[in-house]
Amino acid sequence: MRKFLIFFIFVSTLFLLSPVSAHGYLAQLTINDKSYPGNVPAAQPTSSVIRQVSDISPVKGASNPDLNCGLSAQFAADVADANPGDELAFDWRGGDDQNWPHNTGPMLTYMTSCGSSSCTTYNSSSSKWFKIQQVARISPGGPWAQEAVMEGFPANVTLPSTLAPGNYLIRHEILGLQGAVSVGGAEFYPACSQIKVGGSQTGGPSDDELVLLPGAYSDTDPGIYDPNVYDPSASYTFPGPPVAAFAGGDASGTSVSGDASASASAAGSSSTGMSGSGYFPSSSPSSNSPRSSGSSSSSSSSSNTQGVCKLQRRTTSSLASDVNSDLSYLVKVSKPHTHKRKRSILTGLFRDLALVYRGS
């Protein structure tokens, strides 16, 4: 009876904590070591460059208008200065300032021009976006780059070195695929930040690299509906357009599986699981194939898949060793942020209940 009671308390606590832990938001943008904090969803807003969303929950459905910049995203009051080639770090957090809770799915970065006016009042609902970066797994059959974010690291992106000056929204998106084995199960976490790019460069996307958001994705796209998401040997297809050519384009035109030797053979000397400028090297090539989406042009690229939600995170010593060794390739910081806690509330709960159980 005592063991049953312990189990009941444990399951009940998991149920109560999971809604808080399972979702999140963009808490901070850093540009060349200058940080711009965001606002907690639904809190009283303060001046920020990050457009505040109404809730930590994901956007559901590829045609949802909130796919643009997040749930009921509001204009931000400030604009961050940036230059071509600057390094950006996107600091994602879970509910209650916890670490980001997911590790399954790609991360993608888009930009759109706000025109001649400041982005503080720019309505991006009908804007056309171009992709500057995308990343999936960090190695063939290995963890997703998103897992580093779950461990407390920021997601790093570099602005294209030839980006023309102007007012831009930069949209960083985490795509949660832990439920992607079913159509409509994918979770979209987009976040938009307002920047003004200086310099005198002239680079920009071509018309066929521009897409609408929503409009670039479908719920049945291979990279959004993925029955093989938990198969490490399966290939992965990025949703949306290819990375714009001026931003580095895509690394390969070949789709391969998680086998390292096959990847090397298919891609020749080029072998990556990311496209565009960022800090997520991999040895898995990606590819793009054209796809029509109304008036928008879009296509897809390929790399590999796998992972689990944080509440189901793997804890074997061999996995921890693999992830820690991979993290050195993911980021430029020496250690991750912990966001007020180094371990989940659940970690202590597991330990304490185990002790009680053994003693019962």
C-alpha positions as CSV (number, residue, x, y, z in Angstrom):
1,M,0.0,0.0,0.0
2,R,2.8,2.4,0.8
3,K,4.5,1.7,-2.5
4,F,1.2,2.4,-4.3
5,L,0.8,5.7,-2.4
6,I,4.4,6.7,-3.4
7,F,3.7,5.9,-7.0
8,F,0.4,7.8,-7.0
9,I,2.1,11.0,-5.5
10,F,4.9,10.7,-8.1
11,V,2.5,10.4,-11.1
12,S,0.3,13.3,-9.7
13,T,3.4,15.5,-9.4
14,L,4.5,14.7,-12.9
15,F,1.0,15.7,-14.2
16,L,1.0,19.0,-12.3
17,L,4.6,19.9,-13.4
18,S,4.5,18.9,-17.0
19,P,2.4,21.8,-18.4
20,V,4.9,24.2,-16.9
21,S,8.0,22.3,-18.1
22,A,6.8,21.3,-21.5
23,H,6.8,24.7,-23.2
24,G,8.8,27.9,-23.4
25,Y,9.7,31.2,-25.0
26,L,12.6,33.3,-26.2
27,A,13.9,35.0,-23.0
28,Q,16.9,36.9,-24.3
29,L,18.7,37.9,-27.5
30,T,22.4,38.6,-27.4
31,I,24.2,40.4,-30.2
32,N,28.0,40.5,-30.0
33,D,27.9,40.1,-26.2
34,K,25.2,42.8,-25.7
35,S,22.1,41.3,-24.2
36,Y,18.5,42.3,-24.8
37,P,16.1,40.6,-22.3
38,G,12.6,39.7,-23.4
39,N,9.4,39.7,-21.5
40,V,7.8,36.7,-19.8
41,P,4.6,35.8,-21.8
42,A,1.5,37.5,-20.5
43,A,3.5,39.6,-18.0
44,Q,3.4,43.4,-17.9
45,P,5.7,44.3,-20.8
46,T,8.9,46.4,-20.5
47,S,11.0,47.8,-23.3
48,S,12.5,45.0,-25.3
49,V,13.6,44.2,-28.9
50,I,11.8,40.8,-28.7
51,R,8.1,40.7,-29.5
52,Q,6.2,39.4,-26.5
53,V,4.0,36.4,-26.9
54,S,0.9,35.7,-24.8
55,D,1.7,32.2,-23.6
56,I,4.5,29.7,-23.4
57,S,2.4,27.2,-25.3
58,P,3.4,26.2,-28.9
59,V,1.7,27.3,-32.1
60,K,-0.2,24.4,-33.4
61,G,-1.0,23.9,-37.1
62,A,1.1,25.0,-40.1
63,S,-1.6,27.4,-41.3
64,N,-2.1,29.1,-37.9
65,P,-1.6,32.9,-38.2
66,D,0.4,32.8,-35.0
67,L,3.1,30.9,-36.9
68,N,4.3,34.4,-38.0
69,C,5.9,35.6,-34.8
70,G,4.3,33.5,-32.0
71,L,1.1,33.4,-30.0
72,S,-0.6,36.9,-30.2
73,A,2.9,38.5,-30.6
74,Q,2.9,42.2,-29.8
75,F,5.1,44.9,-31.2
76,A,8.3,45.5,-29.2
77,A,9.3,49.1,-28.2
78,D,13.0,48.8,-28.9
79,V,15.3,48.0,-31.8
80,A,18.8,46.4,-31.5
81,D,21.7,47.6,-33.6
82,A,23.6,44.9,-35.6
83,N,26.0,44.6,-38.5
84,P,26.6,42.0,-41.2
85,G,28.6,39.1,-39.7
86,D,27.5,39.8,-36.1
87,E,27.0,36.8,-33.8
88,L,23.5,36.4,-32.3
89,A,22.6,34.1,-29.4
90,F,19.0,33.1,-28.8
91,D,18.4,32.1,-25.2
92,W,15.3,29.9,-24.9
93,R,13.7,29.0,-21.6
94,G,10.9,26.9,-20.3
95,G,8.2,27.8,-17.9
96,D,9.2,29.3,-14.5
97,D,12.6,30.2,-15.9
98,Q,13.6,26.6,-16.3
99,N,15.8,25.2,-19.0
100,W,14.2,24.6,-22.4
101,P,12.3,21.3,-22.1
102,H,12.6,19.7,-25.5
103,N,15.4,18.1,-27.6
104,T,13.7,16.8,-30.7
105,G,13.5,18.7,-33.9
106,P,15.3,21.4,-35.9
107,M,15.9,25.1,-35.4
108,L,15.5,27.5,-38.3
109,T,16.2,31.2,-38.7
110,Y,14.3,33.6,-41.0
111,M,14.5,37.4,-41.7
112,T,12.2,39.9,-43.3
113,S,12.6,43.5,-44.2
114,C,10.5,46.1,-42.3
115,G,11.0,48.6,-45.1
116,S,12.1,52.1,-44.6
117,S,10.3,52.5,-41.2
118,S,11.3,51.1,-37.8
119,C,10.2,47.6,-37.0
120,T,8.5,48.8,-33.8
121,T,5.2,49.2,-35.7
122,Y,5.7,46.9,-38.6
123,N,2.9,44.3,-39.2
124,S,4.6,41.2,-40.6
125,S,1.5,39.2,-41.2
126,S,1.8,39.5,-45.0
127,S,5.6,39.9,-45.1
128,K,7.9,37.7,-47.1
129,W,10.7,35.9,-45.3
130,F,14.0,34.4,-46.3
131,K,15.9,31.7,-44.4
132,I,19.5,32.4,-43.2
133,Q,20.1,29.2,-41.2
134,Q,18.8,25.8,-40.3
135,V,20.2,23.0,-38.2
136,A,19.0,19.4,-37.3
137,R,21.3,16.8,-35.8
138,I,24.9,17.6,-34.8
139,S,26.2,14.2,-36.1
140,P,24.8,11.2,-38.0
141,G,22.5,9.3,-35.6
142,G,23.5,11.6,-32.7
143,P,21.4,14.2,-30.7
144,W,19.7,17.1,-32.2
145,A,21.3,20.5,-31.9
146,Q,18.2,21.5,-29.9
147,E,19.4,19.2,-27.1
148,A,22.2,21.7,-26.4
149,V,19.4,24.4,-25.8
150,M,17.8,21.9,-23.4
151,E,21.1,21.7,-21.5
152,G,21.1,25.5,-21.1
153,F,23.2,26.7,-24.1
154,P,21.9,29.4,-26.4
155,A,21.2,28.8,-30.1
156,N,23.9,30.7,-32.1
157,V,23.3,32.3,-35.5
158,T,25.6,34.6,-37.6
159,L,24.1,37.3,-39.7
160,P,25.1,37.0,-43.4
161,S,28.3,38.8,-44.0
162,T,26.9,40.6,-47.1
163,L,23.5,41.5,-45.6
164,A,22.3,44.9,-46.9
165,P,21.6,47.6,-44.3
166,G,18.1,48.2,-43.2
167,N,15.3,47.4,-40.7
168,Y,14.7,43.7,-40.2
169,L,12.7,41.2,-38.1
170,I,14.7,38.1,-37.3
171,R,12.6,35.1,-36.6
172,H,14.2,32.2,-34.7
173,E,12.1,29.1,-34.6
174,I,12.3,25.9,-32.7
175,L,10.3,23.0,-34.2
176,G,9.3,20.4,-31.6
177,L,8.8,17.1,-33.2
178,Q,8.2,14.9,-30.1
179,G,4.6,14.5,-31.3
180,A,5.3,14.5,-35.0
181,V,4.5,10.8,-35.5
182,S,0.9,12.1,-36.0
183,V,-0.3,14.7,-38.5
184,G,-0.7,18.0,-36.6
185,G,1.5,16.8,-33.7
186,A,4.4,19.1,-34.4
187,E,4.9,22.1,-32.1
188,F,6.1,25.5,-33.5
189,Y,7.9,28.0,-31.3
190,P,8.6,31.1,-33.4
191,A,10.0,34.3,-31.9
192,C,10.6,37.6,-33.6
193,S,13.2,40.3,-32.7
194,Q,13.6,43.8,-34.1
195,I,17.0,44.8,-35.4
196,K,18.6,47.5,-37.5
197,V,21.5,46.4,-39.7
198,G,24.2,48.9,-40.5
199,G,27.1,48.8,-43.0
200,S,27.2,49.2,-46.7
201,Q,26.7,45.6,-48.0
202,T,24.3,44.8,-50.8
203,G,23.3,41.2,-50.2
204,G,19.8,39.9,-50.1
205,P,17.5,37.1,-51.2
206,S,16.1,36.4,-54.7
207,D,12.4,36.5,-55.2
208,D,12.2,32.7,-55.4
209,E,13.7,32.4,-51.9
210,L,10.9,34.5,-50.2
211,V,8.0,32.8,-48.5
212,L,5.0,33.7,-46.4
213,L,4.6,32.6,-42.8
214,P,2.2,30.9,-42.5
215,G,2.2,29.7,-46.1
216,A,5.7,28.0,-46.4
217,Y,4.7,24.9,-44.4
218,S,2.1,22.2,-44.5
219,D,1.1,19.9,-41.7
220,T,2.0,16.9,-43.9
221,D,5.4,18.2,-45.0
222,P,8.1,15.5,-44.3
223,G,9.9,17.7,-41.8
224,I,6.7,18.4,-39.9
225,Y,4.9,15.1,-40.0
226,D,7.6,12.5,-39.4
227,P,6.6,8.9,-38.5
228,N,10.3,8.1,-38.3
229,V,11.3,10.9,-35.9
230,Y,12.6,8.4,-33.3
231,D,14.6,6.3,-35.8
232,P,18.3,7.6,-35.6
233,S,19.0,6.1,-39.0
234,A,16.2,7.9,-40.8
235,S,16.8,10.9,-43.0
236,Y,15.3,14.3,-42.1
237,T,13.8,16.9,-44.5
238,F,13.9,20.5,-43.4
239,P,10.5,22.3,-43.9
240,G,10.3,25.6,-45.8
241,P,12.6,27.2,-48.4
242,P,16.3,26.5,-48.8
243,V,18.7,28.8,-47.0
244,A,19.1,31.9,-49.2
245,A,22.1,31.7,-51.5
246,F,23.7,35.0,-50.3
247,A,23.5,33.6,-46.7
248,G,25.5,30.5,-47.6
249,G,22.9,28.4,-49.2
250,D,22.5,24.7,-48.5
251,A,25.5,22.5,-47.9
252,S,24.5,19.6,-50.2
253,G,21.9,18.5,-52.7
254,T,21.9,14.9,-51.4
255,S,19.5,13.4,-48.9
256,V,21.2,10.7,-46.8
257,S,20.4,8.6,-43.7
258,G,22.1,8.6,-40.3
259,D,24.9,6.3,-41.4
260,A,28.2,8.2,-41.2
261,S,29.9,6.3,-44.0
262,A,26.9,6.7,-46.3
263,S,26.9,10.5,-45.5
264,A,30.5,10.9,-46.4
265,S,30.1,8.9,-49.6
266,A,26.9,10.8,-50.7
267,A,28.2,14.2,-49.9
268,G,31.8,14.0,-51.0
269,S,34.0,16.4,-49.1
270,S,30.9,18.5,-47.9
271,S,29.0,16.9,-45.0
272,T,26.9,19.0,-42.6
273,G,23.6,18.9,-40.7
274,M,23.2,22.7,-40.8
275,S,22.9,25.3,-43.5
276,G,23.7,29.0,-43.4
277,S,25.8,30.7,-40.7
278,G,25.8,29.3,-37.2
279,Y,27.7,27.2,-34.7
280,F,26.1,23.8,-35.2
281,P,28.6,21.7,-37.2
282,S,27.7,18.2,-38.2
283,S,28.7,15.5,-40.5
284,S,25.3,14.8,-42.0
285,P,24.5,16.5,-45.4
286,S,21.2,18.2,-46.1
287,S,19.4,18.8,-49.3
288,N,16.5,20.8,-50.7
289,S,13.8,20.0,-53.2
290,P,11.3,22.6,-54.6
291,R,7.7,22.7,-53.2
292,S,4.9,25.0,-54.1
293,S,2.9,26.9,-51.5
294,G,0.4,29.2,-53.1
295,S,2.1,32.4,-54.0
296,S,5.0,31.5,-51.9
297,S,8.0,29.4,-53.1
298,S,9.4,26.9,-50.7
299,S,11.5,23.7,-50.6
300,S,13.1,21.3,-48.2
301,S,16.4,20.0,-47.1
302,S,17.6,16.8,-45.5
303,S,19.6,15.6,-42.5
304,N,18.8,13.1,-39.6
305,T,16.3,12.7,-36.7
306,Q,15.6,11.4,-33.1
307,G,15.1,12.6,-29.5
308,V,12.7,12.8,-26.6
309,C,11.0,15.3,-24.4
310,K,12.9,16.5,-21.3
311,L,10.5,14.7,-19.1
312,Q,11.6,11.5,-20.8
313,R,15.2,12.5,-21.2
314,R,17.9,9.8,-21.4
315,T,20.1,9.5,-18.4
316,T,22.6,6.7,-19.2
317,S,26.3,7.6,-18.7
318,S,27.1,6.7,-22.3
319,L,24.5,9.2,-23.7
320,A,25.7,11.9,-21.3
321,S,29.2,11.4,-22.5
322,D,28.1,11.6,-26.2
323,V,26.1,14.8,-25.6
324,N,28.8,16.5,-23.6
325,S,31.4,15.8,-26.2
326,D,29.1,17.1,-29.0
327,L,28.3,20.3,-27.1
328,S,31.9,21.5,-27.6
329,Y,31.1,21.8,-31.3
330,L,27.7,23.5,-30.8
331,V,28.4,26.7,-28.9
332,K,31.0,29.3,-28.2
333,V,30.4,29.6,-24.5
334,S,32.4,27.6,-21.9
335,K,29.3,26.4,-19.9
336,P,25.6,26.5,-20.2
337,H,23.2,28.9,-18.4
338,T,21.2,27.1,-15.7
339,H,18.3,29.5,-15.4
340,K,18.0,29.3,-11.6
341,R,18.4,25.5,-11.6
342,K,20.9,23.1,-12.7
343,R,18.5,20.2,-12.6
344,S,14.8,19.8,-13.1
345,I,12.5,19.8,-10.1
346,L,11.8,16.3,-11.2
347,T,15.4,15.2,-10.7
348,G,15.2,15.7,-7.0
349,L,11.7,14.2,-6.9
350,F,13.0,11.0,-8.7
351,R,15.9,10.7,-6.2
352,D,13.8,11.3,-3.1
353,L,11.0,8.9,-4.1
354,A,13.6,6.2,-5.0
355,L,15.1,6.5,-1.5
356,V,11.7,6.2,0.1
357,Y,10.7,3.3,-2.1
358,R,13.9,1.4,-1.3
359,G,13.3,1.9,2.4
360,S,9.7,0.9,2.3
